[in-house]
Amino acid sequence: MTLISGTKSISSASISPENRGILFGDGVFDVLKYASGKLYFWEAHYLRLMATMRIARMEIPDTFTMEFLESEILSQIEQNQLANQAVSVRLTIVRKQGGDYTPQTNTIEYYISVAPLQSPFYQNQPIEYRIELYKDFYLQPDLLSNLKTTNRLLNVMGSVFAQENDYQNCILLNYTHKNVVGFLSGNLFWVSGTHIKTPPLSDGCINGITRKKLIETITKTNDFTIEETSISPFDLQKADELFVTNSIIGIQSVSHYRKKEYTNQVANNLIGKLNTLARLG
């Protein structure tokens, strides 16, 4: 895996130990998929990244146009000889080193990392996918929880818990009402019949791009209804289906939550719509 900072190629070992992303989690990032010569949903990812930088009070360079960053990402993919493959792309932006909690400057550095993926298509894998609630720590239902920042200690600790207990993923809850927020690695969708629910941003979930695209797609179809509403842990076992979404896997169905076993018909229907949207969008 290769990283770049600006236009200078560097190795991960040469990142300064004074990097504010390392010292304080003072950074933001976005992850997206490349396949068939294009970045999936690039405009939506770009706009989210710029909005996140503004909220984080980072200085956005005049050169940070959508065209410039797309060119930088595609150049990195080419340099790693991955242009003919599916690729996971991570764009990380940190405030320049210096200062303690109070930064000396709001100017930024950025790093692009790329890694090959097995398939150019989103695939809802028919695998055993067991989940559980993660209740050691909770999310605050506020704007910061909606953002993709480099401070992901809660997700890391939850992932360690999942690994130690043989779960494929865990569900995060918010602090105030103990409502379902989302998965450790993506957004959550709940299905009963033709009705689909997903937690609202006000409950603290990540403002996911795949989440956004699915909501738009479902709204336009007559096959299903979609509602952004709070979901309690008690609602989970009332669902016919649960699935996780993110920009790399697209959709992954949950098979089991405790004694509940779920189906995957709706998720399989939506994965086709998502693939079509990604190719044409």
N, C-alpha and C positions, 0 to 999 in steps of 0.2 A: 504494500500500500504506500502511495506517495502523497505527500502533502505539499501545498504551495502557500506561501504568504505573499500577497501581492502577485508579482510576476516572477518571483525568485523561488526556484525549487529547493526544498530543504527536506531533511529527514526528521522524523518525530523526535529523535534524540537531540536535535539541535534547537528545540523549542526552549526558550529561556526558563529557568526555574523561577524567575520573577514574573512570569506570565500571570496576569490577573485572573485569567480563567482557571489556572491551577491554584492560585493562592486563595481566591475568594469566590470562585464560581461566577466571576464577573464577565459573563459572556452569554451569547444567544446562539442558536443554531437552527438549521432546517435540514431535513432529510427528504430526498426525493428519488424517484426512479427514472432511469434512462433506458430506453429500448427502441429499436427500429429507427435509430438516428434522431430521436427527439427526447426532450425532457418532459415527462408527464406532468400536466397541469402547472407548467412553469410560471405562468402569470400569477396564478393564485398563490403559489409558494413565494414568489418574489414580493408580492404585496403584503403577505403576512410577515415576511422577514423585515421589510421596511417599517411596518407598523410596530413590530416588536422592538426594533432599534430605537424608534422614537420614544416609546414608553420607557425604555431603559436609559433614556437621556444620552444615547450615543450619537456622536457626530456622523452624519451620513455624507461621505465624500460626493462631490459633484459627479465623479466618474462612475458612481454606483448605479448606473442605469440598468434596466432589465437586459438590454442587448450586451452590455459590457460583461456582466456576471455570467450570462449564458455562454458568451464566448470563452471566458476563463474556465468554466466547467467543461465545456466541450474540448478545449485545448488539453486539459488535464486527462480527460478520457482518451484522447488521441495519443498523448505521450505514454500512457500505460497500455497502449495497443488493445483497447477494449471497445473500440467504436462499433464492432460487429457483434457485441454481446449485450446482454442486459446488465445494468450496473446500478449499484446503490451509491448515491452521492450524498455526502454530508458537507455542508457549508457552515463553518463555525466562525463567529465574529467575537473578538474580545477587545476590551478597552486596552490601550497601550500600557505597557508596564510602568510602574511608578506609583508612589504614594502608599498609604495604608488603606483603611476602608474608604477614605476620601481620595478619589483619583486626582492625579495631577493634571490630567487632560481627559477629554472625552473623545479624542481621536482614536481610531481603531486599527486593528490588524485582522487579517482574515486568513483562513486555512480551508483548503478543499481536499477532502479525502474521497477516494473512489475504491470500490470493491466489486468484483464480478458477482452476478446472480445466476441462478440456474435457468430461470425461465423468463422470457420477455412478457409473459402473460400473468395476470393475477389468477391464482388458482386456490380455490377453497379445498384445502387438503382433507381427504376423508380419513382423518387420524383420530386416535384417542386424545382428547384435549380436555383435561380435568382442571378445574379452577376452584379457588376458595377465596373467602374474604381475607384481606390483610388488615388486621386491627391493632397492630402494635403502635402505629402512628397514623395520623389523619391529615388530610389536606384542608387548608383554609379555602373557603369558597369566595375567592377574590380574583381580581384581574391578574395578579402574578401567577396564579395557578393555571390560567388560560395560556400562558406563554411558554415557548420552548426555550428555557434557559439552560445553561450548563450546570446549574445546581440541581442535580437529580438524585440526591442521596436517598430520599424516600423511595424512589423507584428501584435503586440499587439494593437497598435493604429488603424491600419486598421481593425482589427477584432472588435474593439469597434464601429467603424464607421459602419461596416456591420450590427452588432447587432442592433444598434440604428435605422437603416434604413431598416430593414427587408430583408437584403440580406443574402444569404447562404455563399457567398464568395466574395472577391474583387480581382481585377487584379492590380498588381504593375507595374509601369512604370519606366524606367531608366531616369536619369537626363539629359544626353547629347542629346539624340534624341527623348525622350518621346516614345520610342518603348515599346511594351509589353514585360515584363520580365517573369511573371508567376503569380500564385495565392498566396494569403497569406499563404496557407497551402499546397502548392505543385507546381508541374510543369504544364505547359499549353500545350495542343495539339490542333491544328487547322485542320479541315478536310473539304475538298471540293472534292466530288466524291471519287476517289480512291487515291487522293493526300493528304498527311499529312505533316504538318509543326510544328516545335517546335522551340522556341527561342534558339539561340546559347549561350554557356557559356560566350562568349565575350560580350553579352548584359547584363550580370549580374544575370542570373538565377541560382538557386541552382543546384548543380551537383547531381541530384537525382538518386538513385539506380533504382527505377521503371522506370524513364525516360530512363536510360541507357539500361535496359533490353528490354523495348518496342522498342527502336531504333534498337537494335540488332535483335529482332524478326521480325520487319517489313522489315528490310533489307533483311532477308532471304526468305521472301515470295514473290510470284508473284502477290498477290492480291492487294497490295498497294505499293506506293512509299513514301519515307520519306525524308524530307529536313530540315536541321538545318539552319534556316534563320530568319532574323529580321521580326517581325510582327508589323504593325502599328495598333493603335486603330481603324482606318478606315477599316482595313481588317476583324475585328471581325464580322461585320454584313454581310460579304461576305461568311462566312463559312456555311457549312451544319451542322457541329457539332463542339462543343467545349467540351473538358473534362479536368478535373484535375486529376493528378496522385500523389500518395505518397505511402510510404511503408506500411501503415496500411489499407487504403481503397482500394488500387490498382488503380481503375479507377472510377471516378464519372462524369457522363454526366451533362453538363449545360443544363437547359431547356429554360431559357430566359435571354437575355441581352437587356435591354430597350424594344423596340417593336419587336425584333427579337426572333423567336421561333426556337429551334434546334431539330434535330432528334438524334437518339442514336444507329443506326445500326452498324456503324463501331466500336464504343466503346464496344458494346455487343459482337462483333466478337473477339475483342482483349482481352477482359476479360477472355474468355475461353483459349486463348493461354497463357495468363499470369498465370492463375491457373495451367495449365499443366507444364509450365516452373518452377513454384515455387515448385511443388510436385516432379519433376524429377531432379531439379537442385541441 
